[in-house]
Amino acid sequence: MKTVLSNVAAVAMMFASLSAAAHDQIPGAPQSHPIALVDGTVHTIDGETIENGIVVFADGKITAVGSDVELPENCESISIEGQHVYPGLMESMSNLGLSEIGSTRSTIDTDEVGSENGNLNPHVAVNPDSELIPVARSNGVLLASIAPRRGEIRGQSSVIQLDGWTNQDMLLAADTGLVVSWRAFDSGNRNDGDRAKQRDERLQQLADRLDEARRYAAARTASPETTPTDLRLESLIKVIEGKCPMIVDADDRREIEAAVAFCVGQNIRPIIYGGYDAPQCAEMLKRCSVPVIIHSTYRLPARRDDAYDAPYTLPLRLYEAGVTFAIGGPGSGSPGGGSAAGNLPYHAAVAVAYGLPADEAVRAITLSPCEIMGIADRVGSITPGKDATLFVSNGDILQTESNVTRAFVAGAEVDLGSKHKTLAEKYRIKYRRQGKLPTP
């Protein structure tokens, strides 16, 4: 009897965890007719901002942008007078769809055992029914670069669009970067000599692994039928061939300099993620054309003697130094993680408050991350020929008072509801009934 009861309890807990990680929003239907957003302020990002502009899209693609555009036949015209149109925001290096409830292990798919997992493809583990996705989407975040978070070679990154029935529906691009933690190469041993020795040994192991991947690629080309498949080595081939960048998680100046030097020596294209000390390495980053994805502006100074506003001015300092950069949110594994992805525009807004031009801040959460991840041919700006992944806001998206009123992913209008909004309305009704809130 005890066994039966324990089994029943286990099944009940399993279904409870599943229901806790599922939302009720129905994915948008594929676009069936042309749509025109008329009389709004169009933030194209890669061109001039257009007042009283028009954006036309059909079959999921933007077909025309301007102030004087002829509308096609059977076009649905939507007036957005006084509102703003932006391309979908992109959250860089997130765990959206991979992690739901920190205390419920069955809802977390960001970690894998072992230190080398380059063959991990996170998009196959995405939960399209995650409650966190509608929350992010309702604030204009329509794209996310997702990645595993554990180990030295953590796995591949993938870019997903935040609407779809399945993870395959949501996938925009796979294998957009191999994520490597440079922090993992720096042991916590207090003895500087031992720490340097261990770091050098680990870097040599990484170099040996890349050489092994080169030999494997050559053997596979020469004798494909007799060369056994090694998925971990397969994952390194695109990197050593220059088809895929290495995304290096590094904050400290020494980490950044060592990572760039290593990648250049290996003829690998690096991207720095984190980048707290990146301004100190600006000349090297510019010379080697290395972009930086800033890991959040909602951070504390890294050192006791750093300026209190060092994280807030980081985007400005990179901008003034001429380093290509994007602004990310809290990131995979950080406090908040995917649950705070909807705050992405406010990370950019902090940078504006500390001197970064507003247009550059918006670019840093739209076109710049798309360029860095190699998907700017499809998304990131309001440009004819690109996917109609965009949203309408009743104000400046960097202002907390603004609300997203409509959103489209590849032309499909998406539901902007979320658990947050449902609960907010639920308790508004409660207090209206008690006479503590006015009836609308």
WOHUBEL-V324727 format. One line per field, one symbol per residue. ss: DSSP state (2 for helix, 1 for strand, 0 for the rest). phi: phi as a letter, one per 40 degrees, with the letter a starting at -180 (. if undefined). A space follows every 50 residues. Layout:
ss->???
phi->???
//
This chain:
ss->02222222222222222222000000000000001111111110000001 11111111001111110000000001111000011110111111000010 00002221000000010000122220000022222220001111111000 00111111111000002222111111111110222000000222222222 22222222222222222222220000000022222222220000011111 00222222222222200001111100022222222220001111100000 00000000022222222222200011110000000022222222222222 22200002222220002222220000000000000010011110000000 0001111110011000002222222222222220000000
phi->.cccccccccccccccccccbbbbccdccdcbacbbcbgbccccgcaccb cfcbbbaafgbcbaaicbbccccfcccbcbdgbbbbcdcbccfbbdgbbb bdcbdcbbbcbacgcbbcccbcccbccccdccccccccbgcbbacbacbb gccchcbbbbbcaicbcccccbabfciccbcccccbccdccdcccccccc ccccccccccccccccccccccbccbcccbcccdcccccccgcacbcbca bcdcccccccccccccfbccbcbhgdcddcbdccccccfbcbbccgccbc dcbcccccbdcccdcccccccgccabbbccgcgcdgfccbcccdcccccd cccbhcddccccccbbcdcccccgbccbahacbdhcccbaabbcaccccc ccbcbaabbfgccbcccacdcccccdcccdccccgcbccc
//
